[in-house]
Amino acid sequence: MAEARSIDNNWKEPFHVYGKGEGKLRRRVLKQVHDYRVEPAKWEKQTEQTNDFLDKLVEKIYERNLPNANEMEVIKEYIKQASARQGLKINEPDEYDVIIPLIIKGLDIQTACVKDTDGKVISGFERERVMNKDDLNSTHPRMSNAKVFTTTKDGTVFLNSKNFYQKIWMPEVDKALADIQKEMPDLKFKRREHPPSVNIQVTYPDGRVVNFDIVPGKYTGTEQIQIPSEVTGKKDTLVEFPSFALPKYDNKNNPRLNSEDRELIFRSCTSSYERYMADLCRSSPERQYIMTANCIIKNAIKTLQEEQNPLGNLINSYHLKTIAYHIIMDTTILSKMEITGVKDALGLHLTYIRKYVSERYLPDFFLGNKNLAKIFPGSKILENRRQLNLFWKANPRLLLAAINGLKRLLEILEGCFTCTNGLS
């Protein structure tokens, strides 16, 4: 069997690919939607500075953790993710997201589901059950003192994600930032907690402000998947997918969650599959048209947000990326649809946006999606059969009103999209 390859771990410069004869369309888009493209020189400069800062941060966290390395190991090779990794950044290259892998040593951990107050399993959430629980005070004194181990009424021991994040992870980050401040006094730092991430805002001497979302990822294993040739467009490809659990404790008193579970929740991370999906989006002209259209729509939605349009207030960049992935699945994998350029791809985006907003239901692409078997055959991601509506957190009134904002989006993109299914 061929050796499995790792998923690429570099920032991806945004790409904009139009179809044959779409030069006039490109000019029209830039006029009506405004020029959202990232300047290549800015991209190169900022990604170099980003790598420099992140390298230093992770090195400092690693050093600070060394006295406790027998309990937890910090992996120096951080994982780049989100729009800057997926080639979907628009306007300014000022946001970067990473996962720092952590290995908790010496624990036999099994995952347990999380149920809501109606007794239904919540997709993507899990608890981390410690099976070898008898001697934790001596084997893991630091975590024991930080109350990372919670014993329930029936004697079951779980990792406490809140205490792990606040008492183990955040002190390491704060000490690392203090060390960097001494070495880089010209930089100004602000940080805020937004579990599972910590947001670090860096102000450079020239006034640029860049945001970093740093997420601790508890390593849970790696699986190898043979990606079929009909998906890659080339040949069957064996790929490694590492997985992580992220400390996503409830800090907002979500009424759907049982009180005894609030501090125990971890989120099953789909980052590896998202990164590979982003790479697949570059593998054919049709997929490139779809992702180019996605960036155009993203900038148009930004205009709607500035106007306090209800559709703009509902839809975020993750929603839009999810919609693009559904389009790619439906038109390039489950079936083969002729997409001749960005104009067709914009029409598809608008059709799908109208569908999901009208139904007030946007299914998560990576959770409960049975069609993922076409891309990731045999993967453990297929074990999660319960679908998640990405609009579940939205204000019900906003969700009802959002469809009324579609007219303004169509006005912004007038003449730029192929009219389908009644769009005008």
C-alpha positions in Angstrom: 0.0 0.0 0.0 1.2 3.5 -0.8 2.4 5.7 2.1 -0.3 7.9 3.5 0.3 11.6 2.9 -0.3 14.4 5.4 -2.7 17.3 4.7 -0.9 20.4 3.5 -0.3 22.8 6.4 0.5 26.1 4.7 -1.5 29.4 4.5 -3.2 29.5 1.1 -3.1 32.7 -0.9 -6.7 33.5 -2.1 -7.5 32.6 -5.6 -10.0 34.0 -8.1 -10.7 31.9 -11.2 -13.2 33.0 -13.8 -14.4 31.0 -16.8 -13.6 31.6 -20.5 -14.9 34.9 -21.7 -15.8 36.2 -18.2 -13.4 39.2 -18.2 -16.4 41.6 -18.5 -18.1 39.8 -15.6 -15.0 40.1 -13.4 -14.9 43.9 -14.0 -18.6 44.2 -13.2 -18.2 42.2 -10.0 -15.4 44.4 -8.8 -17.4 47.5 -9.5 -20.7 46.3 -7.9 -19.3 44.3 -5.0 -16.1 46.3 -4.7 -12.6 44.9 -4.9 -12.3 42.3 -2.1 -9.0 40.8 -3.3 -6.0 40.6 -1.0 -2.9 42.3 -2.4 -0.2 39.6 -3.0 2.5 41.8 -1.4 0.4 42.3 1.7 -0.4 38.6 1.9 3.3 37.6 1.6 4.4 40.1 4.2 1.7 39.3 6.8 1.9 35.5 6.5 5.7 35.8 7.1 5.1 37.9 10.2 2.3 35.6 11.3 4.5 32.5 11.1 7.2 34.4 13.1 4.7 35.3 15.9 3.1 31.9 16.0 6.4 30.1 16.0 7.5 32.1 19.0 4.2 31.7 20.8 4.1 27.9 20.5 7.8 27.7 21.4 7.2 29.7 24.6 4.1 27.6 25.5 6.2 24.4 24.9 9.0 25.7 27.2 6.5 26.8 29.9 4.9 23.3 29.9 8.2 21.3 30.1 8.1 20.9 34.0 4.7 19.2 33.5 5.5 17.3 30.3 4.9 14.0 32.1 1.2 14.9 32.2 0.7 16.8 29.0 2.9 17.2 25.9 2.7 20.3 23.6 3.3 19.6 20.0 5.2 22.4 18.3 3.8 21.8 14.8 0.6 23.8 15.1 -2.2 23.3 12.6 -3.3 26.2 10.3 -7.0 26.3 9.6 -10.0 28.5 8.6 -10.1 31.0 5.8 -6.4 31.9 5.7 -5.6 28.3 5.3 -8.4 27.5 2.9 -7.7 30.3 0.4 -10.9 32.2 1.2 -9.5 35.4 2.8 -10.9 38.6 1.5 -10.0 42.3 1.9 -7.2 42.3 4.5 -5.0 39.4 5.6 -5.7 40.2 9.3 -7.1 36.9 10.8 -5.4 33.6 11.4 -6.6 30.5 13.2 -4.6 27.6 14.5 -4.9 24.5 16.6 -2.0 23.7 19.0 -2.1 19.9 19.5 -1.8 18.6 23.1 -1.3 15.0 24.2 -2.6 14.2 27.7 -0.4 11.3 28.8 -1.2 8.2 30.8 -5.0 8.4 30.5 -7.3 5.8 29.1 -10.1 8.0 27.7 -13.4 7.0 26.1 -15.8 9.5 24.6 -19.4 9.7 25.8 -22.2 11.6 24.1 -23.8 14.8 25.4 -27.6 14.9 25.5 -29.8 18.0 25.7 -32.6 18.5 28.2 -35.0 16.6 25.9 -32.7 13.5 26.0 -31.5 14.0 22.4 -27.9 13.5 21.5 -26.2 16.8 20.5 -24.2 16.4 17.3 -20.5 17.3 17.6 -20.4 17.5 21.4 -18.8 14.9 23.6 -17.5 14.2 27.1 -14.1 12.6 27.8 -14.5 9.7 30.3 -11.3 8.7 32.2 -11.3 4.9 32.6 -8.1 4.5 34.7 -9.3 6.8 37.5 -7.9 5.3 40.7 -4.6 7.0 41.1 -4.9 10.4 39.4 -3.6 12.4 42.4 -0.2 10.8 42.0 0.0 10.3 38.3 -1.5 13.7 37.3 -1.0 16.0 40.3 -1.1 19.3 38.4 -4.4 18.4 36.7 -5.8 17.0 39.9 -5.0 20.3 41.8 -6.6 22.2 39.0 -9.7 20.1 39.3 -9.5 18.8 35.7 -11.0 15.5 36.9 -14.7 15.7 37.8 -16.5 12.8 39.5 -20.2 12.4 38.9 -22.8 11.0 41.3 -22.4 7.5 39.9 -18.6 7.6 40.4 -17.7 8.2 36.7 -14.7 10.5 36.1 -14.7 13.0 33.2 -12.3 15.7 32.1 -13.5 19.1 33.1 -13.1 21.2 30.0 -13.7 24.5 31.8 -10.9 23.9 34.4 -8.6 22.5 31.7 -9.1 25.6 29.6 -9.0 28.2 32.5 -6.5 26.6 34.9 -4.1 24.6 32.6 -4.3 26.2 29.2 -4.8 29.9 29.8 -1.9 30.3 32.4 0.5 28.8 29.8 -0.7 31.3 27.1 -0.5 34.3 29.4 3.1 33.4 30.5 4.1 32.8 26.9 2.7 36.2 25.9 4.6 37.9 28.8 7.8 36.2 27.5 7.2 37.4 23.9 6.4 40.9 25.1 9.9 41.1 26.6 11.5 40.0 23.3 9.2 42.0 21.0 8.5 45.2 23.0 7.2 47.1 19.9 4.2 44.8 19.7 1.0 45.4 21.7 -1.1 42.5 22.8 -4.7 42.2 23.9 -6.2 38.8 24.6 -9.7 37.6 25.4 -11.2 34.2 26.2 -13.7 32.7 23.8 -13.6 29.0 24.5 -12.4 26.8 22.9 -10.1 29.6 21.4 -8.2 32.4 22.9 -8.2 35.5 20.7 -4.9 37.4 20.7 -5.0 40.8 19.0 -1.6 42.0 17.9 -0.9 45.7 17.1 2.2 46.2 15.0 4.3 49.4 15.1 2.9 50.6 11.8 -0.7 50.4 13.2 -1.7 47.1 11.6 -4.0 45.0 13.8 -4.0 41.3 13.3 -6.2 38.8 15.2 -5.1 35.2 16.1 -7.5 32.6 17.3 -5.5 30.0 19.2 -7.2 26.7 20.0 -5.9 23.9 22.3 -6.7 20.6 20.7 -6.5 17.4 22.7 -5.2 14.8 20.3 -7.5 11.8 20.0 -5.9 9.8 17.2 -5.3 9.6 13.4 -7.1 7.7 10.7 -6.0 6.9 7.2 -8.6 7.2 4.4 -8.4 6.2 0.8 -9.9 9.1 -1.1 -11.5 7.8 -4.4 -10.2 9.0 -7.8 -13.6 10.2 -8.8 -13.3 12.7 -5.9 -9.7 13.7 -6.4 -10.0 13.9 -10.2 -6.6 12.1 -10.4 -6.1 8.8 -8.6 -7.0 7.1 -5.3 -5.1 8.9 -2.6 -4.3 7.7 0.9 -4.5 10.6 3.4 -3.9 10.9 7.1 -6.6 12.7 9.2 -5.6 13.6 12.8 -8.5 14.3 15.2 -8.9 16.5 18.2 -11.3 17.3 21.0 -11.6 21.0 21.8 -12.6 22.3 25.3 -16.0 23.9 24.5 -17.6 24.2 27.9 -20.8 26.2 28.2 -20.2 29.7 29.3 -23.5 31.2 28.2 -26.0 29.1 30.2 -27.5 27.4 27.1 -31.0 26.3 28.2 -30.6 23.1 26.0 -27.8 21.8 28.2 -28.1 19.9 31.4 -26.4 21.7 34.3 -24.2 18.7 35.2 -22.7 18.7 31.7 -21.9 22.3 31.2 -18.3 22.2 32.4 -17.6 18.8 30.8 -18.2 19.5 27.1 -15.6 19.0 24.4 -16.3 19.6 20.7 -15.3 17.0 18.2 -13.1 18.9 15.8 -13.6 18.4 12.0 -10.7 20.7 11.1 -8.7 17.9 9.2 -11.7 17.1 7.0 -12.3 20.8 6.4 -8.7 21.4 5.4 -8.8 18.5 2.9 -12.1 19.7 1.5 -10.7 23.1 0.9 -7.9 21.5 -1.1 -10.4 19.5 -3.1 -12.0 22.8 -4.0 -8.9 23.7 -6.0 -8.8 20.5 -8.0 -11.1 21.4 -10.9 -12.2 24.5 -12.8 -15.9 24.0 -11.7 -14.9 23.9 -8.0 -12.7 26.9 -8.4 -15.6 28.8 -9.9 -17.7 27.9 -6.9 -15.1 29.1 -4.4 -14.5 32.3 -6.3 -18.2 32.9 -6.2 -18.1 32.2 -2.5 -15.6 35.0 -1.9 -17.8 37.4 -4.0 -20.9 36.5 -2.0 -18.9 36.9 1.3 -18.0 40.5 0.4 -21.6 41.2 -0.7 -22.9 39.9 2.7 -20.4 42.2 4.4 -22.2 45.1 2.7 -25.5 43.7 4.0 -24.1 43.6 7.5 -23.1 47.2 7.3 -26.6 48.1 6.2 -28.1 46.0 9.1 -29.9 43.9 6.5 -31.5 40.8 8.2 -29.9 38.4 5.8 -26.5 39.9 6.5 -27.1 39.7 10.2 -28.0 36.0 9.9 -25.4 34.6 7.5 -21.7 34.4 8.5 -18.6 33.3 6.6 -18.8 29.7 8.0 -22.4 29.4 6.8 -21.3 30.6 3.3 -18.4 28.1 3.2 -20.8 25.3 4.2 -23.2 26.3 1.4 -20.3 26.2 -1.1 -19.4 22.7 0.1 -23.0 21.5 -0.3 -22.9 22.9 -3.9 -19.7 21.1 -4.7 -21.0 17.9 -3.3 -24.3 18.1 -5.3 -22.8 19.3 -8.6 -19.3 17.7 -8.8 -19.5 14.5 -6.7 -23.1 13.2 -6.5 -23.8 14.4 -10.0 -21.9 16.2 -12.8 -23.4 19.6 -13.6 -22.1 21.9 -16.2 -20.7 25.0 -14.5 -19.1 27.2 -17.2 -17.9 29.9 -14.9 -18.4 32.2 -12.0 -21.7 33.5 -13.3 -23.2 30.0 -13.1 -21.6 29.5 -9.6 -23.1 32.8 -8.3 -26.5 31.6 -9.5 -26.1 28.4 -7.6 -25.0 30.2 -4.4 -28.1 32.5 -4.5 -30.4 29.5 -5.1 -29.0 27.6 -2.2 -29.0 30.6 0.1 -32.7 31.1 -0.7 -33.5 27.5 -0.1 -31.7 27.2 3.3 -32.9 30.6 4.6 -36.5 29.9 3.5 -36.4 26.5 5.2 -34.6 28.1 8.2 -32.4 25.0 8.2 -28.7 24.8 7.1 -27.3 21.3 7.6 -23.7 21.2 8.9 -21.6 19.7 6.1 -19.4 17.6 8.3 -21.8 16.3 11.0 -24.6 13.9 10.1 -24.0 14.1 6.4 -24.3 10.6 4.9 -23.0 11.8 1.6 -19.5 12.2 3.1 -19.1 8.5 2.5 -18.4 9.5 -1.1 -15.4 11.6 -0.1 -14.2 9.9 3.2 -15.2 6.2 2.8 -15.0 4.3 6.1 -14.2 7.4 8.1 -15.2 7.7 11.8 -16.8 11.0 10.9 -19.6 8.9 9.4 -20.4 7.6 12.8 -22.0 10.9 13.7 -25.4 10.4 12.1 -27.4 13.2 13.8 -27.6 16.3 11.7 -26.9 19.8 13.1 -28.7 22.9 11.9 -26.2 25.7 11.8 -29.0 28.2 12.3 -29.8 26.7 15.7 -28.3 29.6 17.6 -30.1 32.3 15.6 -32.7 34.6 17.0 -36.1 33.1 15.8 -37.3 36.6 14.7 -34.1 37.2 12.7 -34.4 33.7 11.1 -38.0 34.6 10.0 -37.0 38.0 8.7 -33.8 37.0 6.9 -35.5 35.9 3.6 -36.7 39.5 3.2 -33.1 40.6 2.9 -32.4 38.4 -0.2 -33.8 41.1 -2.5 -31.0 43.5 -1.6 -28.4 40.8 -2.2 -29.9 40.2 -5.7 -29.7 44.0 -6.3 -26.0 44.1 -5.4 -25.3 41.2 -7.8 -27.6 42.3 -10.6 -26.3 41.0 -13.9 -23.6 38.9 -12.4 -25.4 35.6 -11.9 -27.2 33.0 -14.0 -30.9 33.1 -13.2 -32.2 29.8 -12.0 -35.3 28.5 -10.2 -37.1 31.9 -10.3 -34.2 34.1 -9.3 -34.4 37.6 -10.8 
